[in-house]
């Protein structure tokens, strides 16, 4: 029994050690030696264990099963049975490792399913390298796979002695298997193991060095889909004509801001993303009265968009929409596909190019839905999460650190910043106004509005503190929700009212208060914010400067849910279910005649279909080398 248990531990440690040893090799082959310290190698290996251990867990599963079988079949030729498996995984490990460090100089990202894009045209894939180069790489794979096979075979017994307690042993091994499942999952937390677990630095090369190439490839395979073939409604010419009218270059690239709204300075920027903070709770936006007095008060001082719609229904989609100007996907999350999310533009990267320092603050698990990978890839240099708070603080809420704690933490940090630290951009994602809506605050009887009121109270105290700081006059605050909340929970949840979210520009940098009533999208935040700052926003294909006078003539908003979408313009609102291929909701503009309403509804659905088709064509191309 002990020999079998010991063997599983040995083969597991061997695999983890091999994965760990690959990292310094990768760094030495692809890095600038003079710029790397010993601590960089140590940190890469240490953080890389977060993916090496799960990957080893996958690979040791079959030897574990074989050891249980050997207890019931004493004459089993253990090594002989496992040898073909060792050969297969050795070849796979060698292929992954050699391909990874060989392709990285060309692609500058880790091995993933992108490599499969080129298997249908290997001639083009190898066009830029010589035959000798390919021969050397093949030799490296063969040598490495042979050494790995010999290593695994050497530590594997030919056969085990008979087991005297087979039932007890099988039970123990089942427990060991459960431990392996936990290792593969990444523990018992909210998030499951993803590529972002290994990200720890603002240096992308170090993050990439820490990522296990086998895990990266397997993970991306799970996210691979033929996006280009989805939502194909029109010919290319028809699609382009409809989409270009909705997102014309004259608006998407327009930096024009009315004179009355011009900022008096290039301010520091604080983006507050309010969890689930739909307009249904905000009095000044027609929501439940008395829930958000602090937001309502702040809104009276700033530029308030009264008809803004979140692009999706989940935080991972909403965050990408707000920060990267990328529309929500109805059946996928680009944040969970690092090969594609790393190609996105972002407010952070645009401001970093202008000399801003960038920071992201969240009191929860930063690895949930691969968030950390996305944030690091799009320009956030400093990422603060639950791990940066005490155990008592990060267990104050089911999702992590309660909002009162994180708001106070952020207020102290802002107060300590010196003029020499400027300019800066900080994004803060709250979390307490998320189900189960348990908060240390009891002003309202109903749980959901009370949770929103709690976050609003935290926001009010935070803003009051900032007003007393010298930095207030040079501060631009952007408040937006990641998505709406289905409240009150009755009727069809996929209607525009439940996707309506606040969008507010406030702070001392705003000198004129106004309300913008035409439809806009959460994804328009990047282009609008950058326009206010006098920064071009060409990379944001789906984001528009909605303060531009030209936008007000043709406003359009879209939201998506699970295989469906809704569209809003001046003619009304429509919702369409892509599975049944039927409209589910039509809301004509006031005073519209019935025949006109039918035509307008049909046209809005055409607009939504063309937008989705364009979005998925764009998604399909992201991550393609040279695409």
C-alpha positions as CSV (number, residue, x, y, z in Angstrom):
1,X,0.0,0.0,0.0
2,X,2.8,2.4,1.0
3,X,4.7,1.7,-2.2
4,X,1.7,2.6,-4.4
5,X,1.0,5.8,-2.4
6,X,4.7,6.7,-2.6
7,X,4.8,6.1,-6.3
8,X,1.9,8.5,-7.0
9,X,3.6,11.2,-4.9
10,X,6.9,10.6,-6.7
11,X,5.4,10.8,-10.2
12,X,3.4,13.9,-9.2
13,X,6.5,15.7,-7.8
14,X,8.5,14.6,-10.9
15,X,5.9,16.2,-13.3
16,X,5.7,19.4,-11.2
17,X,9.5,19.6,-11.1
18,X,9.8,19.2,-14.9
19,X,7.2,21.9,-15.5
20,X,9.1,24.2,-13.0
21,X,12.4,23.5,-14.7
22,X,11.0,24.6,-18.0
23,X,10.5,28.1,-16.9
24,X,14.1,29.3,-16.4
25,X,14.9,27.7,-19.8
26,X,12.1,29.7,-21.4
27,X,13.3,32.9,-19.7
28,X,16.9,32.4,-20.8
29,X,16.0,31.6,-24.4
30,X,13.5,34.5,-24.8
31,X,14.5,37.1,-22.2
32,X,17.0,39.9,-21.9
33,X,19.5,38.4,-19.4
34,X,20.8,41.7,-18.2
35,X,17.3,42.8,-17.2
36,X,16.5,39.8,-15.1
37,X,17.4,39.2,-11.5
38,X,17.5,35.9,-9.5
39,X,14.3,37.0,-7.8
40,X,12.6,37.0,-11.2
41,X,13.4,33.4,-11.8
42,X,12.2,32.5,-8.3
43,X,9.0,34.4,-8.6
44,X,8.2,32.9,-12.0
45,X,8.7,29.4,-10.8
46,X,6.7,30.1,-7.6
47,X,3.7,31.7,-9.3
48,X,3.9,29.1,-12.1
49,X,3.1,26.4,-9.6
50,X,-0.5,27.6,-9.6
51,X,-0.8,26.0,-13.1
52,X,2.0,23.4,-12.9
53,X,0.2,21.6,-10.0
54,X,-3.2,21.4,-11.7
55,X,-1.5,20.2,-14.9
56,X,0.4,17.5,-13.1
57,X,-2.9,16.6,-11.4
58,X,-4.4,15.9,-14.8
59,X,-1.4,13.8,-16.0
60,X,-1.2,11.7,-12.8
61,X,-4.8,10.7,-12.9
62,X,-4.2,7.6,-15.1
63,X,-1.3,6.3,-13.0
64,X,-3.5,6.7,-9.9
65,X,-6.2,4.6,-11.6
66,X,-3.6,2.0,-12.7
67,X,-2.3,1.7,-9.1
68,X,-5.8,0.9,-7.9
69,X,-6.2,-1.7,-10.6
70,X,-2.8,-3.2,-9.6
71,X,-4.1,-3.8,-6.1
72,X,-6.8,-6.1,-7.5
73,X,-4.6,-7.6,-10.2
74,X,-1.3,-8.5,-8.5
75,X,0.4,-9.8,-11.7
76,X,-0.3,-6.6,-13.6
77,X,2.9,-5.5,-15.6
78,X,2.6,-2.0,-14.2
79,X,5.4,-0.3,-16.1
80,X,4.5,-2.0,-19.3
81,X,0.9,-1.0,-19.1
82,X,1.8,2.7,-18.4
83,X,4.6,2.9,-20.9
84,X,2.4,3.9,-23.9
85,X,0.8,6.6,-21.8
86,X,4.2,7.9,-20.7
87,X,5.3,8.1,-24.4
88,X,2.1,10.0,-25.3
89,X,2.3,12.6,-22.5
90,X,6.1,13.0,-23.0
91,X,5.6,13.8,-26.7
92,X,2.8,16.2,-25.7
93,X,4.9,17.9,-23.0
94,X,7.9,18.2,-25.4
95,X,5.7,19.5,-28.2
96,X,4.2,22.1,-25.9
97,X,7.4,23.3,-24.4
98,X,9.5,23.4,-27.6
99,X,6.7,25.0,-29.6
100,X,6.1,27.6,-26.8
101,X,9.7,28.9,-26.5
102,X,10.2,28.7,-30.2
103,X,7.1,30.6,-31.2
104,X,7.2,33.2,-28.4
105,X,9.8,35.4,-30.2
106,X,7.5,35.7,-33.1
107,X,4.1,35.9,-31.4
108,X,4.9,37.4,-28.0
109,X,2.3,35.3,-26.2
110,X,2.0,31.8,-24.8
111,X,1.2,28.7,-26.7
112,X,-2.6,28.3,-27.1
113,X,-5.2,27.2,-29.7
114,X,-4.0,30.0,-32.0
115,X,-1.5,27.5,-33.4
116,X,-4.4,25.4,-34.8
117,X,-5.4,28.3,-37.1
118,X,-2.3,27.4,-39.2
119,X,-2.6,23.6,-39.4
120,X,-4.7,23.9,-42.5
121,X,-1.9,25.7,-44.3
122,X,1.4,24.5,-42.9
123,X,3.3,25.9,-45.9
124,X,2.3,29.5,-44.9
125,X,2.9,28.8,-41.2
126,X,6.6,27.7,-41.8
127,X,7.2,30.2,-44.6
128,X,9.3,32.5,-42.4
129,X,11.7,29.8,-41.1
130,X,14.3,27.6,-42.7
131,X,14.2,23.9,-43.1
132,X,17.3,23.6,-40.9
133,X,15.4,25.5,-38.1
134,X,12.5,23.1,-38.3
135,X,14.9,20.1,-38.3
136,X,16.5,21.4,-35.1
137,X,13.2,21.9,-33.4
138,X,12.0,18.4,-34.3
139,X,15.3,17.0,-32.9
140,X,14.7,19.0,-29.7
141,X,11.2,17.5,-29.4
142,X,12.5,14.0,-30.0
143,X,15.3,14.3,-27.5
144,X,13.2,15.9,-24.8
145,X,10.3,13.4,-25.2
146,X,12.8,10.5,-25.0
147,X,14.3,11.9,-21.8
148,X,10.9,12.5,-20.2
149,X,9.7,9.0,-21.1
150,X,12.9,7.5,-19.6
151,X,12.5,9.6,-16.4
152,X,8.9,8.5,-15.9
153,X,9.6,4.9,-16.7
154,X,12.6,4.8,-14.3
155,X,10.5,5.9,-11.3
156,X,7.8,3.4,-12.2
157,X,8.0,-0.1,-10.7
158,X,7.8,-3.1,-13.0
159,X,5.0,-4.4,-10.8
160,X,3.8,-4.0,-7.3
161,X,3.7,-6.7,-4.5
162,X,0.2,-8.0,-3.7
163,X,-1.9,-5.6,-1.6
164,X,-3.3,-7.1,1.6
165,X,-6.0,-4.5,2.2
166,X,-7.4,-3.8,-1.2
167,X,-10.7,-2.3,-0.1
168,X,-9.0,0.1,2.3
169,X,-6.4,1.0,-0.2
170,X,-9.0,1.7,-2.9
171,X,-10.8,4.0,-0.4
172,X,-7.6,5.9,0.4
173,X,-6.8,6.3,-3.3
174,X,-10.3,7.7,-3.9
175,X,-9.5,10.3,-1.2
176,X,-6.2,11.0,-3.0
177,X,-8.2,11.4,-6.2
178,X,-10.4,13.9,-4.5
179,X,-7.3,15.9,-3.5
180,X,-6.1,15.8,-7.1
181,X,-9.5,17.1,-8.3
182,X,-9.1,20.1,-5.8
183,X,-5.6,20.7,-7.1
184,X,-6.9,20.6,-10.7
185,X,-9.8,23.0,-9.8
186,X,-7.5,25.3,-7.9
187,X,-9.0,25.0,-4.5
188,X,-12.5,25.6,-3.1
189,X,-12.8,29.3,-3.9
190,X,-15.2,31.0,-6.3
191,X,-12.8,30.8,-9.3
192,X,-11.6,27.7,-11.0
193,X,-8.0,27.4,-12.4
194,X,-7.4,29.6,-15.3
195,X,-4.4,31.2,-17.1
196,X,-4.7,34.3,-15.0
197,X,-3.7,32.4,-11.8
198,X,0.0,32.7,-12.9
199,X,-0.1,36.4,-13.6
200,X,1.5,38.4,-10.8
201,X,3.6,41.2,-12.4
202,X,3.2,44.3,-14.4
203,X,6.0,42.8,-16.7
204,X,4.1,40.7,-19.2
205,X,7.2,38.7,-20.1
206,X,7.4,37.4,-16.5
207,X,3.7,36.6,-16.5
208,X,4.0,34.7,-19.7
209,X,7.1,32.9,-18.4
210,X,5.1,31.7,-15.4
211,X,2.3,30.2,-17.5
212,X,2.4,26.4,-18.1
213,X,2.3,26.0,-21.9
214,X,0.3,22.7,-21.8
215,X,-2.2,24.2,-19.5
216,X,-2.5,27.4,-21.7
217,X,-3.1,25.2,-24.7
218,X,-5.7,23.0,-23.0
219,X,-7.5,26.0,-21.5
220,X,-7.7,27.8,-24.8
221,X,-9.0,24.7,-26.6
222,X,-11.9,24.7,-24.2
223,X,-12.7,28.3,-25.3
224,X,-12.1,27.7,-29.0
225,X,-15.1,28.2,-31.3
226,X,-15.8,29.0,-34.9
227,X,-16.9,32.5,-34.1
228,X,-16.8,33.7,-37.7
229,X,-19.7,31.3,-38.6
230,X,-22.0,32.5,-35.8
231,X,-24.8,35.1,-36.3
232,X,-24.3,35.1,-40.1
233,X,-27.4,37.0,-41.2
234,X,-26.3,39.1,-44.2
235,X,-23.9,39.3,-47.1
236,X,-20.7,41.2,-46.4
237,X,-21.9,44.3,-48.3
238,X,-25.3,44.4,-46.5
239,X,-23.6,43.9,-43.1
240,X,-21.1,46.7,-43.8
241,X,-23.8,49.1,-44.9
242,X,-26.0,48.7,-41.8
243,X,-23.1,48.6,-39.3
244,X,-21.2,51.5,-40.8
245,X,-24.3,53.7,-40.4
246,X,-24.5,52.7,-36.7
247,X,-20.7,53.1,-36.0
248,X,-19.5,55.5,-38.7
249,X,-15.9,56.6,-38.6
250,X,-17.1,60.2,-38.4
251,X,-18.4,59.4,-34.8
252,X,-16.1,56.6,-33.8
253,X,-13.0,58.8,-34.4
254,X,-14.6,62.1,-33.4
255,X,-13.0,63.9,-30.5
256,X,-15.3,66.9,-30.6
257,X,-16.7,68.0,-27.2
258,X,-19.1,71.0,-26.8
259,X,-17.3,74.1,-25.4
260,X,-19.5,74.1,-22.3
261,X,-18.3,70.6,-21.3
262,X,-14.6,71.2,-22.0
263,X,-12.4,70.2,-19.0
264,X,-10.1,72.9,-17.5
265,X,-7.3,70.5,-17.0
266,X,-5.9,67.0,-17.8
267,X,-7.2,65.4,-14.6
268,X,-6.5,62.3,-12.6
269,X,-9.2,59.7,-13.4
270,X,-11.1,57.5,-11.0
271,X,-13.5,55.0,-12.6
272,X,-15.9,53.4,-10.1
273,X,-17.7,50.3,-11.5
274,X,-20.7,49.6,-9.3
275,X,-21.7,46.0,-9.0
276,X,-25.2,45.3,-10.3
277,X,-26.2,48.9,-9.8
278,X,-29.0,49.1,-12.4
279,X,-31.0,52.2,-13.0
280,X,-34.0,50.4,-11.4
281,X,-32.5,51.5,-8.0
282,X,-31.6,55.1,-8.9
283,X,-34.2,57.7,-8.1
284,X,-32.8,60.3,-10.5
285,X,-33.0,57.7,-13.3
286,X,-36.6,56.8,-12.5
287,X,-35.8,53.9,-10.2
288,X,-37.0,53.2,-6.7
289,X,-37.0,56.4,-4.6
290,X,-34.8,56.7,-1.6
291,X,-32.3,54.0,-2.4
292,X,-29.4,56.1,-3.8
293,X,-29.5,59.7,-2.3
294,X,-25.8,60.0,-2.6
295,X,-25.5,59.0,-6.2
296,X,-28.5,61.3,-7.0
297,X,-26.8,64.2,-5.3
298,X,-23.5,63.6,-7.2
299,X,-25.4,63.2,-10.5
300,X,-26.8,66.7,-10.1
301,X,-23.3,68.1,-10.3
302,X,-22.0,66.2,-13.3
303,X,-22.7,64.9,-16.9
304,X,-25.4,62.3,-16.4
305,X,-26.5,59.9,-19.2
306,X,-30.1,59.2,-18.3
307,X,-30.6,56.6,-21.1
308,X,-27.5,54.4,-20.9
309,X,-27.6,50.6,-21.4
310,X,-25.2,48.0,-20.2
311,X,-24.0,45.7,-23.0
312,X,-24.5,42.5,-21.2
313,X,-25.7,40.7,-18.0
314,X,-22.5,39.5,-16.3
315,X,-19.6,41.3,-14.7
316,X,-16.9,39.7,-17.0
317,X,-18.7,41.1,-20.0
318,X,-19.7,44.4,-18.5
319,X,-16.2,45.2,-17.3
320,X,-14.8,44.6,-20.8
321,X,-17.5,46.8,-22.3
322,X,-16.8,49.6,-19.9
323,X,-13.0,49.5,-20.0
324,X,-12.3,48.2,-23.5
325,X,-15.4,49.5,-25.4
326,X,-16.1,45.9,-26.6
327,X,-19.7,44.9,-27.0
328,X,-21.1,42.1,-24.9
329,X,-21.2,38.6,-26.5
330,X,-24.5,36.7,-26.2
331,X,-22.9,33.2,-25.9
332,X,-19.2,33.8,-24.8
333,X,-17.0,35.9,-22.6
334,X,-13.9,37.3,-24.3
335,X,-12.4,37.8,-20.8
336,X,-12.2,34.0,-20.5
337,X,-10.3,33.7,-23.8
338,X,-6.8,35.2,-23.1
339,X,-5.7,34.7,-26.7
340,X,-8.4,37.3,-27.7
341,X,-8.8,39.5,-24.7
342,X,-5.1,40.4,-24.7
343,X,-5.7,42.1,-28.1
344,X,-8.3,44.5,-26.8
345,X,-7.6,48.2,-26.4
346,X,-8.4,49.8,-23.0
347,X,-8.7,53.1,-21.2
348,X,-5.8,52.0,-19.1
349,X,-3.4,51.3,-22.0
350,X,-4.5,54.6,-23.7
351,X,-3.9,56.6,-20.5
352,X,-0.6,54.8,-19.8
353,X,0.6,55.9,-23.2
354,X,-0.1,59.5,-22.0
355,X,2.0,59.1,-18.9
356,X,-0.7,57.9,-16.4
357,X,0.0,55.3,-13.8
358,X,-2.7,52.6,-13.8
359,X,-4.3,50.7,-11.0
360,X,-7.3,48.3,-10.6
361,X,-8.8,47.7,-7.1
362,X,-11.3,44.9,-6.3
363,X,-12.1,43.4,-3.0
364,X,-12.8,39.9,-4.4
365,X,-11.0,37.0,-6.2
366,X,-9.1,38.7,-9.0
367,X,-8.8,35.3,-10.8
368,X,-12.5,34.9,-11.1
369,X,-13.5,34.6,-14.8
370,X,-9.8,35.1,-15.8
371,X,-10.1,38.7,-14.7
372,X,-6.4,39.1,-13.7
373,X,-5.1,37.9,-17.1
374,X,-7.4,40.5,-18.9
375,X,-6.4,43.4,-16.6
376,X,-2.7,42.7,-16.8
377,X,-2.9,42.3,-20.6
378,X,-4.7,45.6,-21.2
379,X,-2.5,47.8,-19.2
380,X,-3.2,47.8,-15.5
381,X,0.2,47.8,-13.8
382,X,-1.0,47.7,-10.2
383,X,-3.7,45.1,-9.4
384,X,-5.2,45.1,-5.8
385,X,-7.5,42.3,-4.7
386,X,-8.7,40.4,-1.7
387,X,-5.2,38.9,-1.1
388,X,-4.1,42.4,-0.2
389,X,-6.5,42.6,2.8
390,X,-6.5,40.8,6.1
391,X,-8.3,37.5,6.5
392,X,-11.1,39.1,8.6
393,X,-11.6,41.8,5.9
394,X,-11.6,39.4,2.9
395,X,-14.2,37.2,4.6
396,X,-16.5,40.1,5.5
397,X,-18.7,39.3,2.4
398,X,-19.4,36.1,0.5
399,X,-17.5,37.6,-2.4
400,X,-14.6,39.1,-0.5
401,X,-14.0,42.5,1.2
402,X,-17.1,44.6,1.9
403,X,-17.4,48.0,0.1
404,X,-17.0,50.1,3.2
405,X,-13.6,48.6,3.8
406,X,-12.4,49.0,0.2
407,X,-13.8,52.5,-0.2
408,X,-11.9,53.6,3.0
409,X,-8.7,51.8,1.8
410,X,-8.9,53.6,-1.5
411,X,-9.6,57.0,0.1
412,X,-6.5,56.7,2.3
413,X,-4.4,55.7,-0.6
414,X,-5.6,58.7,-2.7
415,X,-5.0,61.0,0.2
416,X,-1.4,59.8,0.4
417,X,-0.6,60.4,-3.2
418,X,1.7,63.3,-4.0
419,X,1.7,65.6,-7.0
420,X,4.8,63.7,-8.2
421,X,2.6,60.6,-8.4
422,X,0.3,62.2,-11.0
423,X,-1.3,61.7,-13.4
424,X,-3.0,58.5,-12.3
425,X,-5.9,56.4,-13.3
426,X,-7.6,54.0,-10.9
427,X,-10.5,51.7,-11.6
428,X,-12.4,50.4,-8.6
429,X,-15.0,47.5,-8.9
430,X,-17.3,47.2,-5.9
431,X,-18.9,43.9,-4.8
432,X,-21.3,44.1,-1.9
433,X,-24.4,44.8,-4.1
434,X,-24.2,41.3,-5.4
435,X,-26.3,38.3,-4.4
436,X,-26.7,37.1,-1.6
437,X,-27.0,40.9,-0.8
438,X,-25.8,40.4,2.8
439,X,-24.4,43.7,4.0
440,X,-23.6,45.3,7.4
441,X,-26.3,48.0,6.8
442,X,-30.0,48.0,7.6
443,X,-31.7,51.1,6.4
444,X,-34.2,49.5,4.1
445,X,-36.4,46.4,4.8
446,X,-36.0,44.7,1.4
447,X,-32.6,42.9,1.1
448,X,-31.8,43.9,-2.5
449,X,-32.5,47.6,-2.4
450,X,-30.8,47.7,1.1
451,X,-27.6,46.3,-0.4
452,X,-27.7,49.0,-3.1
453,X,-28.3,51.6,-0.4
454,X,-25.3,50.3,1.5
455,X,-23.0,50.7,-1.5
456,X,-24.5,54.1,-2.2
457,X,-23.8,55.1,1.5
458,X,-20.2,54.0,1.1
459,X,-20.0,56.0,-2.1
460,X,-21.4,59.1,-0.4
461,X,-18.9,58.9,2.5
462,X,-16.1,58.3,0.0
463,X,-17.0,61.4,-2.1
464,X,-17.4,63.5,1.0
465,X,-13.8,62.6,2.0
466,X,-12.4,63.3,-1.4
467,X,-14.0,66.8,-1.5
468,X,-11.8,67.7,1.5
469,X,-8.6,66.8,-0.3
470,X,-6.6,69.2,-2.5
471,X,-6.8,66.7,-5.3
472,X,-10.6,67.2,-5.8
473,X,-10.3,70.1,-8.2
474,X,-8.1,68.0,-10.5
475,X,-10.2,64.8,-10.3
476,X,-12.5,63.2,-12.9
477,X,-14.8,60.5,-11.4
478,X,-16.7,58.2,-13.7
479,X,-19.5,56.1,-12.2
480,X,-20.9,53.2,-14.2
481,X,-22.5,49.8,-13.4
482,X,-21.2,46.5,-14.8
483,X,-24.7,45.4,-15.5
484,X,-28.3,45.8,-14.2
485,X,-30.2,43.7,-11.7
486,X,-33.5,42.0,-12.3
487,X,-35.6,44.0,-9.8
488,X,-38.4,43.9,-9.0
489,X,-38.2,40.3,-10.2
490,X,-41.4,40.1,-12.2
491,X,-42.2,39.8,-15.9
492,X,-39.7,39.4,-18.7
493,X,-36.2,40.0,-17.4
494,X,-34.8,40.5,-20.9
495,X,-36.3,44.0,-21.5
496,X,-34.5,47.3,-21.8
497,X,-35.4,48.5,-18.3
498,X,-33.2,45.7,-16.7
499,X,-30.2,46.6,-18.8
500,X,-30.4,50.3,-18.1
501,X,-27.4,51.4,-16.0
502,X,-26.0,54.7,-14.7
503,X,-23.2,56.5,-16.5
504,X,-21.9,59.7,-14.8
505,X,-18.9,62.0,-15.3
506,X,-18.4,64.0,-12.1
507,X,-15.7,65.4,-9.8
508,X,-14.0,68.7,-9.5
509,X,-12.8,68.5,-13.1
510,X,-16.3,68.8,-14.4
511,X,-17.4,72.5,-14.5
512,X,-20.8,72.2,-16.1
513,X,-23.7,69.9,-15.0
514,X,-26.0,68.5,-17.7
515,X,-28.2,65.5,-18.6
516,X,-27.9,63.6,-21.8
517,X,-31.2,61.9,-22.6
518,X,-30.6,60.0,-25.9
519,X,-29.6,56.3,-25.9
520,X,-26.0,55.4,-25.3
521,X,-24.1,52.3,-24.4
522,X,-21.8,51.4,-21.6
523,X,-19.2,50.5,-24.3
524,X,-19.2,54.2,-25.3
525,X,-17.4,55.1,-22.1
526,X,-13.8,54.7,-23.4
527,X,-14.3,56.9,-26.5
528,X,-16.2,59.5,-24.6
529,X,-13.8,59.6,-21.7
530,X,-10.7,59.8,-23.9
531,X,-12.4,62.6,-25.9
532,X,-13.0,64.6,-22.8
533,X,-9.3,64.2,-22.1
534,X,-8.3,65.2,-25.6
535,X,-6.9,61.7,-26.4
536,X,-7.6,59.9,-29.7
537,X,-9.6,56.7,-29.5
538,X,-9.2,55.1,-32.9
539,X,-8.5,51.5,-31.6
540,X,-12.0,51.3,-30.0
541,X,-14.0,50.1,-32.9
542,X,-17.3,49.7,-31.0
543,X,-17.0,52.7,-28.8
544,X,-18.3,56.2,-29.8
545,X,-17.9,59.7,-28.4
546,X,-21.5,60.2,-27.4
547,X,-20.8,63.8,-26.4
548,X,-20.1,64.6,-30.0
549,X,-22.9,66.7,-31.5
550,X,-23.0,64.4,-34.5
551,X,-23.8,61.4,-32.3
552,X,-27.0,62.9,-31.1
553,X,-28.4,62.7,-34.6
554,X,-28.2,58.9,-34.8
555,X,-28.1,57.4,-31.3
556,X,-28.2,53.6,-31.0
557,X,-27.7,51.2,-28.1
558,X,-27.5,47.4,-28.0
559,X,-27.5,44.8,-25.2
560,X,-27.1,41.0,-25.3
561,X,-28.2,38.2,-23.1
562,X,-28.0,34.4,-23.5
563,X,-28.4,34.0,-27.3
564,X,-30.5,37.1,-27.7
565,X,-30.2,40.9,-28.0
566,X,-32.0,44.2,-27.6
567,X,-31.7,47.4,-29.5
568,X,-32.7,50.9,-28.7
569,X,-32.8,54.1,-30.8
570,X,-35.1,57.1,-31.2
571,X,-37.8,55.0,-32.8
572,X,-38.2,52.7,-29.8
573,X,-36.8,49.4,-28.5
574,X,-36.8,45.8,-29.7
575,X,-35.7,42.5,-28.2
576,X,-34.9,39.5,-30.4
577,X,-34.4,35.8,-29.4
578,X,-31.7,34.3,-31.6
579,X,-32.6,30.7,-30.8
580,X,-36.3,30.9,-31.8
581,X,-35.5,33.6,-34.3
582,X,-38.4,35.6,-33.1
583,X,-38.9,39.1,-31.6
584,X,-39.9,39.0,-28.0
585,X,-40.5,42.6,-27.1
586,X,-41.3,45.8,-29.0
587,X,-41.6,49.2,-27.4
588,X,-42.5,51.9,-29.9
589,X,-41.6,55.6,-29.4
590,X,-44.5,57.6,-27.9
591,X,-47.1,58.6,-30.5
592,X,-45.9,56.2,-33.2
593,X,-48.5,54.9,-35.6
594,X,-49.0,51.1,-35.7
595,X,-47.6,50.6,-39.2
596,X,-44.6,52.8,-38.5
597,X,-44.0,50.9,-35.3
598,X,-43.9,47.6,-37.1
599,X,-41.4,48.9,-39.7
600,X,-39.2,50.5,-37.0
601,X,-39.2,47.3,-35.0
602,X,-38.0,45.3,-38.1
603,X,-35.3,47.9,-38.8
604,X,-34.0,47.8,-35.2
605,X,-33.7,44.0,-35.4
606,X,-31.8,44.3,-38.6
607,X,-29.4,46.8,-36.8
608,X,-28.9,44.3,-34.0
609,X,-28.2,41.4,-36.3
610,X,-25.7,43.4,-38.3
611,X,-23.9,44.5,-35.2
612,X,-23.7,41.0,-33.8
613,X,-22.4,39.7,-37.2
614,X,-19.7,42.4,-37.2
615,X,-18.8,41.7,-33.6
616,X,-18.3,38.0,-34.2
617,X,-16.3,38.5,-37.3
618,X,-14.1,40.8,-35.3
619,X,-13.9,38.2,-32.5
620,X,-12.8,35.5,-34.9
621,X,-9.9,37.6,-36.2
622,X,-8.6,38.5,-32.7
623,X,-5.7,36.4,-31.7
624,X,-4.7,35.4,-35.2
625,X,-1.1,36.2,-35.8
626,X,-0.9,38.9,-38.4
627,X,-4.7,39.0,-38.4
